[in-house]
């Protein structure tokens, strides 16, 4: 995981909290199973890609976006955001 996250990684979580690389690396692994779908990829600049997709975990759907940057010969996650989709009532 250390190699996948850029040193200045940040995440805007669905809870509204901001997480940094150190937070992610020190978090316990809960082993949640995510169902991921509807991926789209948009080149923002050379070596910078926006990835958007839908995730479902524990019957909660969220929309997610991530910015990946090419660092040397590998890709790293620079920024991630998750937005909960309200349940239909």
C-alpha positions in Angstrom: 0.0 0.0 0.0 2.9 2.4 0.7 4.0 2.3 -2.9 0.5 2.9 -4.2 -0.2 6.1 -2.3 1.6 9.3 -3.2 3.4 10.9 -0.3 1.0 13.8 -0.4 -2.1 11.6 -0.8 -5.4 12.8 0.7 -8.9 11.4 0.8 -12.1 13.2 1.3 -14.1 10.4 2.9 -17.8 9.8 2.7 -17.9 10.7 6.4 -16.7 14.2 5.6 -13.3 13.5 7.2 -10.0 14.1 5.5 -7.5 11.2 5.6 -3.8 11.4 4.7 -1.3 8.7 3.7 -0.3 8.1 7.3 -3.9 7.6 8.3 -4.5 5.0 5.7 -1.3 3.1 6.5 -2.1 3.0 10.2 -5.8 2.0 9.8 -6.7 -1.6 10.7 -7.6 -3.8 7.8 -11.3 -4.6 8.2 -11.4 -6.7 5.1 -14.6 -5.2 3.7 -15.7 -6.7 0.4 -16.5 -3.9 -2.2 -18.5 -4.4 -5.3 -17.0 -2.0 -7.9 -18.6 -1.1 -11.2 -19.1 1.6 -13.9 -15.5 2.7 -14.3 -14.6 5.6 -16.4 -11.1 7.0 -17.1 -10.3 10.5 -18.2 -6.8 11.8 -19.1 -6.4 15.1 -17.4 -2.8 15.7 -18.4 0.2 13.6 -19.4 0.7 11.1 -16.6 -2.5 12.2 -14.7 -5.8 10.3 -14.9 -9.2 10.7 -13.2 -10.9 7.4 -12.4 -14.6 7.4 -11.5 -16.6 4.4 -10.4 -19.4 3.1 -8.2 -18.8 1.1 -5.0 -21.2 -0.9 -2.9 -20.2 -2.2 0.5 -22.6 -3.5 3.2 -25.6 -2.5 1.0 -24.4 1.2 0.9 -23.7 2.7 -2.5 -21.1 5.4 -3.0 -19.8 7.3 -6.0 -16.0 7.5 -6.0 -13.3 9.5 -7.8 -9.6 9.1 -7.7 -6.7 11.0 -9.3 -3.7 8.9 -10.3 -0.3 10.3 -11.2 2.5 8.5 -13.0 5.6 8.6 -10.8 8.7 7.3 -12.5 7.5 4.0 -14.0 4.5 3.3 -11.7 1.2 4.9 -10.9 0.3 6.4 -7.5 -3.0 7.5 -6.0 -2.8 11.2 -5.3 -6.4 12.1 -4.3 -9.6 10.1 -3.6 -13.2 11.1 -2.8 -16.2 9.1 -1.8 -19.8 10.4 -1.8 -22.5 8.3 -0.3 -25.6 7.8 -2.5 -28.7 8.3 -0.3 -30.9 5.2 0.0 -34.2 5.5 -1.9 -37.1 5.7 0.6 
